[in-house]
């Protein structure tokens, strides 16, 4: 018996859907159940049997009616669930507290943590004792950037990104250990006349002053970019070489700040807009990252937030074919006072170096 847990029902459902699809491809019959968020809520996995109560989960597992069950840690931490599954998979373990993972682990004899240490950490609120701020995955990593070979497996293949994006992501965030799976080199954008035509990284420099958490100038630049991009004849090609018309649904518009989200939503209806936190785990042929702040000195939450390696990684690695960063060029001239600040700015500077021609500019 296998259990699946994560921080949200949506994430659990996505993993259960993937397991069901893999089973179908292999001709294996797998009975899947899911404990939804409330008694009247449907499972987020299309193929799962709803187990609407904790008692129903216990009965299904004990009676052999299901092989795989998904539920949050509230389910797996229950005393009557203890020891009912052989393996518990914890997805997005980098966003789950060590305490929650340990509580859920009582349900299984073996626990497998899945996650990306270079994406966003678990959100914290309140005051906690030393060590409680760490996620389950961070506890296992103990400061390492990627999973050491003596502690676990590092999955070194990206099923999402074109090699032109993966090369940057691997170098800056994953110690050079990441590569693209075969076929991803077929992914591309066909948009002649747009800076997004082709594959890889783009940097759009937008001059502005005295902006902290929103930038009308960047919003206008993105609006013009999209006008040229989503035009008649523009296409997106997937990893199988199949080409389709490019639409608004093929674009994720990402920013660090809620204020910029509101501004972009007002000026660009029909485009998926959100913070980095919202889009973690999602993907699209094109990602556009609007950094909004005019300079490092004007960053409302400091350099560690604006230049966050995890945020830059998540924002750019959502893209299958083209990742675009829209930002003030002043961000490249930050006055760094510590080695850590130099590391933060260097990640953005390296992206600019690898973007064709260095940058695209707009006033």
SETI-907034 format. One line per 2 residues: number of its first residue (from 0); their letters; for each residue x, y, z of C-alpha. Coordinates in pm, whole numbers, plus 50000, padded with zeros to 5 digits. Layout:
# SETI-907034
NUM	A	X Y Z | ...;
***
This chain:
# SETI-907034
0	XX	50000 50000 50000 | 50119 50349 49910;
2	XX	50031 50685 50062 | 50074 51026 49901;
4	XX	50080 51358 50083 | 50172 51721 50020;
6	XX	50083 52069 50135 | 49767 52100 49923;
8	XX	49497 51881 49773 | 49581 52013 49426;
10	XX	49942 51896 49447 | 49829 51558 49580;
12	XX	49580 51526 49293 | 49846 51607 49034;
14	XX	50073 51332 49167 | 49788 51080 49179;
16	XX	49693 51169 48820 | 50053 51112 48709;
18	XX	50060 50776 48890 | 49735 50671 48722;
20	XX	49866 50771 48379 | 50191 50582 48433;
22	XX	49997 50272 48541 | 49779 50289 48229;
24	XX	50085 50315 48004 | 50229 50001 48167;
26	XX	49903 49807 48166 | 49899 49787 48545;
28	XX	49573 49810 48738 | 49597 50049 49032;
30	XX	49305 50138 49259 | 49342 50498 49379;
32	XX	49156 50673 49658 | 49172 51032 49779;
34	XX	49054 51201 50098 | 48915 51536 49975;
36	XX	48928 51859 50169 | 48570 51833 50295;
38	XX	48287 51582 50284 | 48117 51754 49990;
40	XX	48435 51821 49791 | 48533 51607 49493;
42	XX	48882 51456 49468 | 49135 51664 49276;
44	XX	49248 51345 49100 | 49017 51258 48810;
46	XX	49052 50881 48856 | 49039 50861 49237;
48	XX	48760 50713 49443 | 48648 50971 49702;
50	XX	48707 50856 50058 | 48503 51117 50237;
52	XX	48590 51027 50596 | 48892 50910 50790;
54	XX	48704 50591 50872 | 48653 50528 50499;
56	XX	49028 50559 50442 | 49104 50310 50720;
58	XX	48846 50065 50586 | 48968 50093 50225;
60	XX	49332 50038 50320 | 49262 49760 50569;
62	XX	49028 49580 50331 | 49257 49601 50031;
64	XX	49008 49808 49828 | 49275 50062 49727;
66	XX	49645 50044 49643 | 49722 50417 49663;
68	XX	49563 50683 49883 | 49624 51058 49877;
70	XX	49559 51293 50166 | 49712 51581 50360;
72	XX	49924 51535 50671 | 49608 51580 50880;
74	XX	49502 51238 50752 | 49833 51055 50782;
76	XX	49911 51185 51131 | 49603 51018 51280;
78	XX	49661 50741 51533 | 49422 50500 51357;
80	XX	49621 50538 51031 | 49954 50439 51190;
82	XX	50136 50170 50993 | 49863 50123 50730;
84	XX	50084 50193 50426 | 50419 50049 50324;
86	XX	50554 50370 50169 | 50449 50733 50213;
88	XX	50551 50976 49937 | 50583 51337 50052;
90	XX	50565 51570 49751 | 50705 51924 49763;
92	XX	50893 51828 50079 | 51086 52154 50053;
94	XX	50763 52331 50151 | 50660 52095 50431;
96	XX	50782 52151 50784 | 50993 51880 50943;
98	XX	50736 51850 51223 | 50449 51783 50979;
100	XX	50653 51528 50784 | 50750 51344 51102;
102	XX	50389 51335 51222 | 50273 51192 50889;
104	XX	50559 50942 50875 | 50398 50730 51148;
106	XX	50156 50602 50883 | 50430 50417 50694;
108	XX	50732 50194 50735 | 50920 50391 50469;
110	XX	50906 50758 50369 | 51020 50909 50038;
112	XX	51071 51287 50026 | 51023 51448 49684;
114	XX	51115 51809 49621 | 51346 52073 49486;
116	XX	51579 52243 49736 | 51638 52531 49494;
118	XX	51272 52632 49475 | 51070 52818 49736;
120	XX	51104 52715 50100 | 50812 52638 50327;
122	XX	50617 52951 50430 | 50651 53032 50799;
124	XX	50433 53236 51032 | 50489 53317 51396;
126	XX	50781 53238 51623 | 50930 52890 51632;
128	XX	51206 52716 51829 | 51548 52668 51662;
130	XX	51532 52412 51381 | 51155 52433 51336;
132	XX	51198 52676 51048 | 51351 52400 50834;
134	XX	51156 52195 50587 | 51179 51817 50582;
136	XX	51393 51831 50268 | 51622 52101 50408;
138	XX	51679 51884 50714 | 51801 51596 50496;
140	XX	52014 51825 50277 | 52174 51994 50579;
142	XX	52298 52293 50378 | 52382 52118 50049;
144	XX	52257 52280 49725 | 52173 51948 49561;
146	XX	52112 51606 49709 | 52441 51439 49811;
148	XX	52479 51087 49675 | 52503 50935 50022;
150	XX	52165 51080 50130 | 51936 51030 49833;
152	XX	51884 51052 49459 | 51923 51365 49249;
154	XX	51690 51348 48949 | 51915 51514 48694;
156	XX	51678 51531 48397 | 51434 51812 48319;
158	XX	51118 51701 48139 | 51015 52065 48091;
160	XX	51288 52299 47975 | 51460 52343 47640;
162	XX	51837 52283 47674 | 51901 52657 47624;
164	XX	51714 52728 47948 | 51840 52420 48129;
166	XX	52203 52521 48068 | 52154 52841 48272;
168	XX	51941 52673 48538 | 52193 52394 48583;
170	XX	52496 52622 48604 | 52352 52878 48844;
172	XX	52124 52671 49069 | 52216 52300 49044;
174	XX	52595 52277 49046 | 52599 52181 48676;
176	XX	52418 51852 48744 | 52096 51913 48545;
178	XX	52022 51834 48179 | 51718 51825 47949;
180	XX	51555 51498 47854 | 51561 51401 47484;
182	XX	51301 51577 47273 | 51303 51903 47468;
184	XX	51529 52052 47201 | 51227 52042 46966;
186	XX	51035 52289 47182 | 51034 52643 47042;
188	XX	50833 52956 46980 | 50764 53069 46626;
190	XX	50700 53444 46642 | 50896 53636 46375;
192	XX	50939 53997 46477 | 50910 53921 46849;
194	XX	51202 53888 47089 | 51048 53558 47202;
196	XX	51102 53395 46863 | 51312 53080 46908;
198	XX	51431 52935 47239 | 51620 53022 47555;
200	XX	51662 53331 47771 | 51569 53695 47707;
202	XX	51633 54010 47911 | 51422 54320 47854;
204	XX	51571 54627 48022 | 51309 54887 48114;
206	XX	51424 55224 48248 | 51226 55349 48547;
208	XX	51283 55533 48874 | 51147 55526 49230;
210	XX	50939 55211 49190 | 50940 54971 49481;
212	XX	50676 54700 49438 | 50503 54792 49112;
214	XX	50613 54936 48779 | 50372 55084 48520;
216	XX	50670 55107 48285 | 50729 54733 48295;
218	XX	50356 54668 48255 | 50353 54880 47939;
220	XX	50665 54709 47803 | 50508 54367 47862;
222	XX	50185 54476 47694 | 50383 54577 47384;
224	XX	50582 54254 47398 | 50261 54048 47407;
226	XX	50107 54245 47120 | 50400 54139 46903;
228	XX	50410 53787 47044 | 50047 53671 47037;
230	XX	49989 53768 46675 | 49842 53583 46377;
232	XX	50081 53311 46268 | 50265 53281 46602;
234	XX	50317 52919 46707 | 50445 52695 46985;
236	XX	50610 52358 46921 | 50611 52085 47185;
238	XX	50860 51811 47266 | 50704 51579 47005;
240	XX	50749 51837 46730 | 50376 51915 46712;
242	XX	50304 52279 46633 | 49997 52475 46749;
244	XX	49887 52840 46741 | 50032 53045 47028;
246	XX	49770 53185 47265 | 49745 53369 47596;
248	XX	49714 53030 47768 | 50074 52953 47667;
250	XX	50215 53237 47878 | 50276 53276 48252;
252	XX	50332 53630 48378 | 50519 53619 48709;
254	XX	50633 53885 48956 | 50764 53896 49315;
256	XX	50500 54141 49441 | 50122 54140 49480;
258	XX	50113 54511 49387 | 50262 54430 49046;
260	XX	50020 54138 49009 | 49726 54377 49048;
262	XX	49875 54624 48800 | 49942 54355 48540;
264	XX	49596 54201 48583 | 49437 54539 48515;
266	XX	49642 54609 48203 | 49660 54253 48065;
268	XX	49328 54070 48107 | 49329 53714 47979;
270	XX	49689 53638 48082 | 49772 53416 48380;
272	XX	49934 53652 48632 | 50063 53572 48978;
274	XX	50349 53579 49224 | 50631 53327 49212;
276	XX	50466 53139 49497 | 50146 53093 49297;
278	XX	50315 52946 48991 | 50556 52707 49160;
280	XX	50489 52365 49007 | 50327 52504 48692;
282	XX	50466 52536 48340 | 50402 52701 48002;
284	XX	50588 52751 47673 | 50674 53108 47779;
286	XX	50737 53264 48120 | 50775 53639 48172;
288	XX	50922 53759 48503 | 50857 54125 48590;
290	XX	51086 54228 48876 | 50915 54571 48917;
292	XX	51168 54736 49155 | 51378 55020 49012;
294	XX	51696 54955 49211 | 51832 54739 49490;
296	XX	51801 55032 49733 | 51428 55058 49663;
298	XX	51350 54690 49718 | 51078 54697 49989;
300	XX	51180 54362 50138 | 51552 54390 50073;
302	XX	51790 54227 49827 | 51743 53878 49969;
304	XX	51379 53882 49856 | 51406 54068 49525;
306	XX	51717 53884 49403 | 51622 53555 49570;
308	XX	51792 53268 49389 | 51492 53046 49457;
310	XX	51248 53301 49311 | 51460 53360 49001;
312	XX	51493 52986 48955 | 51120 52920 48987;
314	XX	51025 53213 48761 | 51259 53121 48476;
316	XX	51224 52743 48501 | 50845 52756 48447;
318	XX	50924 52802 48077 | 50940 52517 47828;
320	XX	51080 52720 47539 | 51148 53086 47626;
322	XX	51207 53257 47963 | 51192 53637 47961;
324	XX	51303 53863 48247 | 51176 54222 48239;
326	XX	51360 54449 48481 | 51528 54781 48545;
328	XX	51892 54773 48427 | 51984 54941 48757;
330	XX	51933 54605 48927 | 52256 54491 48761;
332	XX	52450 54772 48930 | 52356 54698 49289;
334	XX	52608 54802 49554 | 52694 54468 49708;
336	XX	52834 54474 50060 | 52862 54102 50128;
338	XX	52963 53789 49933 | 52602 53672 49961;
340	XX	52474 53987 49790 | 52731 53937 49514;
342	XX	52602 53583 49463 | 52245 53710 49434;
344	XX	52323 53977 49175 | 52555 53747 48981;
346	XX	52267 53506 48911 | 52075 53783 48734;
348	XX	52389 53910 48560 | 52465 53563 48429;
350	XX	52117 53542 48276 | 52180 53872 48096;
352	XX	52514 53739 47967 | 52350 53427 47824;
354	XX	52051 53608 47669 | 52099 53667 47293;
356	XX	52268 54000 47244 | 52290 54047 47620;
358	XX	51959 54237 47649 | 51670 54404 47476;
360	XX	51606 54763 47585 | 51296 54977 47606;
362	X	51259 55325 47743;
***
